[in-house]
Amino acid sequence: MSSSKNINRMLLVAVIVLAVALAAVLIYFLAFKPPTKPVIPPGQSSSSSSSSSQSSASSQLSLATTAFERGVENWLSIECIYNKYGGNATLNAVNNIYTIAYGYIYDYEETSNITYLLMYPIAQYQYIASKYPDCAVSESDQSLVNTVLGALSNINTVAYTLNIPGNLLGTPLFIVFDKANNVTYVLAGASPYVFDAINDAIRGNITIFVYQGQELGYGFKANSTQVSFINELISSGLRIGNPNANITVIEFLDPECPPYCALFQVMYGRSLETMIGSGYVYYVIHYFPTHVLGYGCSSPTIAQMLGPYCGNNLTTQKLFKYTHLH
């Protein structure tokens, strides 16, 4: 029992770190980062300019709330597309929303304009509303928060049952499972090691993947309890491809995951889809709301509803302090 509590605590800390890191960046840029020196027209006081700046910051903080709402609704829309249009449409939608995200992230990297990070969940939602109008869902904030908390509770169980360490609990998170020999791999991040894990699992090899001294994934032989659990994950996810394939790739993703999920999709997504289309890999999608927490924790109203996932009563002042101390 204490082991379960320790794992839950470890996961909570890992998710809080992810949430606070993005929230700190957002709030720093939205509310505290000094703008370039303003040009004040003749006759306009500096106090008037300051008031306008505060109004703009407040408006952008409000935009963070909208980004959280659209971000979670984008996941719900993916579920809707899967249920109404099938696996191929789901893959196409995921590809397109990540392409949208990648474009906005590129613009942010070029300009350091925080608005790009706030706008791409909205742009993704607009794409879905245009392409799949019957899947452009609209939920209350409490319902969206409940969706996030439910998904994080599921991740808690995954981490505990499969003994996943906190340093690998991020998006994208992959579980590669060979049902012929129960060899299982856990991998995190946008790397081609997913394909190495598939090959090693088929051969029955168990190894660790390390890049520049950082562990990115590892293999193990799942016990009977873990095999049953993995099968439950498969049956409860969005399932695409050949269910009789020996290899199953389970991906835990967040549509708002910048830049790693989008980067993986842009660089390796088509290769994985070829394996899915050929019947070689059975692909399963689950929700892991990591980066969307950054938007929620940057919103005063949503942060209160997310509770400990934004830290202990974090305020913008505390986040500002956290930014500079860490």
Sequence and secondary structure as in RCSB ss.txt:
>XXXX:A:sequence
MSSSKNINRMLLVAVIVLAVALAAVLIYFLAFKPPTKPVIPPGQSSSSSSSSSQSSASSQLSLATTAFERGVENW
LSIECIYNKYGGNATLNAVNNIYTIAYGYIYDYEETSNITYLLMYPIAQYQYIASKYPDCAVSESDQSLVNTVLG
ALSNINTVAYTLNIPGNLLGTPLFIVFDKANNVTYVLAGASPYVFDAINDAIRGNITIFVYQGQELGYGFKANST
QVSFINELISSGLRIGNPNANITVIEFLDPECPPYCALFQVMYGRSLETMIGSGYVYYVIHYFPTHVLGYGCSSP
TIAQMLGPYCGNNLTTQKLFKYTHLH
>XXXX:A:secstr
 HHHHHHHHHHHHHHHHHHHHHHHHHHIIIIIS  S     TT  HHHHHHHHHHHHHHHHHHHHHHHHHHHHHH
HHHHHHHHHH HHHHHHHHHHHHHHHHHHHHHHHHH  THHHHHHHHHHHHHHHHH GGG     HHHHHHHHHH
HHHHHHHHHHHHT  GGG SSSEEEEEETTT EEEEEESSSTHHHHHHHHHHHT   EEEETTEEEEEEEE  HH
HHHHHHHHHHHSEEEE TT SEEEEEEE TT TTHHHHHHHHHHHHHHHHHHTTSEEEEEEE  STHHHHHHTSH
HHHHHHGGGG SS  HHHHHHHHHH 
